[in-house]
Each structure stands twice: as structure tokens, then as C-alpha cells.
Amino acid sequence: MKKNYTIKDIAELANVSKGTVDRVLHKRGKVSQKALDSVNAILSEIDYQPNLIARNLKNNKAYRVCILLPNPKSDAYWIPCMEGINDAKNEFKSFNVIVETYFFEPNSTSSFFETNEILLESNPDAVLLVPLFYKETLEVIDNYNSLGIISGTFNNQIKSKRINSFVGQNLFQSGRVAARLLDLLINEGLIAIIHIDEEYENALHMQEKEQGFRNYFKDNNPKKFHLKTLNLKYPNLKQALIDFLNNNSNLKGIFITTSKSYQIAAILSEMKNKKIAIVGYDLLKQNIEFLNNNLIDFLIHQNPKRQAFIGTSALIEHLIFDKKIEKEVLLPIEIINSENARDYIL
């Protein structure tokens, strides 16, 4: 492992006092040009991160931050999260912090619990997790609290005083944004709210999106549109959707609350005589393809990479710098169509 340098180490390498190193790092007080050049040369040689120099470790304790993440191999939505986590690891690589990621299967509460037990064996100081399962998340958060482990969440928000931070979007508001987009696309008729491959009763993020979506139409043109909720799961997804379409010929729009809009668009692409407006989430490769082919009209970008980076960095900075953790960090709700998608995937 790369050595984690202290002010004392830098002072000895540069042949100056610790006070001189402190003044250089914090850019305060007078330092001779010779001493400044000497310290900067050492900082460059040991690859100190410039944007982190202004702070120093409280002590030499090695902190451990663990991330409890849905398996990216099972759902491609989580792949950018690993990129964000790795970016945070690289940013703090000169400091005494170990970042480890543990994967659970996104459709299995037992996998969530089992993976969490393995995580706890590493004695983490802080845990960042994605609370896919409402009840189970509250249970593990309570356990973290009893063990003195700091907890943060991202992507999905669960209201609990015991959770130290949340990074993500206002999901209720994103549901309203999706409703507004469909309101612009169609004049009247039936709109389907489709949830895919999750237990709705235990998936607070889908509930929040649907509530926001329905709330918009309650406030605007409630008589022009009729809303129906459809929960779809493999292996019966395709046939269930076809049956729904056959029984609802007045279907004009679809709102998909997960990243799997491409699954719906693929089925509709086989029906050449149907044009149904679709609004969904996330910049998965398959979603972008259907977006560019005008089979998906809009995608709401949740920026999972940025969420994971901010969530991981906040816990690290709290542990090594005593920096206050923001209770809530809300990212903007970004609307993507075929005209601007390329700006987000370069």
C-alpha cells in the first residue's frame, strides 16, 4: 500500500520544520522561497492531492468505509456508481482510509442481509448503502447505530433520524417532472405507471415517484387523463404488457419508474401501428438506443456516478477531517432527449 504521509514525514524529507510544512499546506504565514520550493518538491514527489493539502489527518488511524451496493452485474444502472466510488478512492488515496464495496442481489432481501453481515465482519467506521428495501434498511441502520457506525444513503431516500446523510434527487418531484413531460406530449387518454421487477410495497423510491406523478395530474387537468398502475415482473413481463395493451386501446402514455424503460420500448417497437409516449429514467445504453430511435421520448437522468462519489466522499471527509456531513444533498433533475443525450454519454 502507498505510504500515508504526515506533516512530520514531509518536514523530515524536505529538511524543514513541521511549522514550515504547516504554513505551506495552509498557505498562511511567511515561508522562504528555498523552504517553499523544498516542500513543494516533496509534495510533488509523494503525489499529495493538491485539493486536499489544506487539511491534515487528525491522527494515524486507518478508517474503513464500506459501501453496500446492488450488484452491477445484475442491473447495469449501478455500473456508474462503481466509477464514482473509485473516483472518491483515488481522490483520498494519500490518506488513511480504506474503501471496500460489497454487492447484494437487487431483488433479494436475503442477499441484502447476508452481504451486510459479511460487511460488518470488517468492522467499518462508516457504511454507505442503497436502501432498495425499506423495512430491511431500517433494521440494518438501527444496528449500525447501536454499533457506533456512521451511515449514509444514496439514490433512494428513507426518512430516519439515524441516517446521517442522503445524496440523490427529490423523487416525488421527479415524478411530477415526468408527469409534466407526458402532459406536454399527449392531449388526453390513459397513462400507465409501470413498475418493473420490484416489490412495490417495500420499494419507497417507486412509491415516491408514483405519488409525485399522480400529484401533478391531481393539480393539473385531472379530467383529461386516467391513470393506471401496472406492476410487471419477469418472466411474465411481455405477455402481461401485451394483455394490458389489448385491454386498453386508449393508452396514450407510459411512465416507467425504474431504469428498465428499454424493456417496454422493445415490446412496443414490435407494434408498428402504436405510438405511445414514454418517459423513463437513466442513461443505460439500451435506453439511449431507444431514445435516439424516438421510441422513448424523455429520460430523467439520476446521475448515479455523482451520487456515489458525493456519498463516499462525505463519509471519508467526516472521518479524517471532522467535516460536517450534510443531512441531505439533492441533485438536479435533468431531462434528456435525443437532442442532448450525446452530451451526457461522451
Secondary structure, 3 states (H helix, E strand, C coil): CCCCCCHHHHHHHHCCCHHHHHHHHHCCCCCCHHHHHHHHHHHHHCCCCHHHCCCCCCCCCCEEEEEEEECCCCCHHHHHHHHHHHHHHHHCCCCCEEEEEEEECCCCHHHHHHHHHHHHCCCCCEEEECCCCHHHHHHHHHHHHHHCCEEEEECCCCCCCCCCEEEECCHHHHHHHHHHHHHHHCCCEEEEEEEECCCHHHCHHHHHHHHHHHHHHHHCCCCCEEEEEEEECCCCHHHHHHHHHHHCCCEEEEEECCCCHHHHHHHHHCCCCCCCEEEEECCCHHHHHHHHCCCCCEEEECCHHHHHHHHHHHHHHHHHHCCCCCCEEECCCEEECCCCCHHHHC
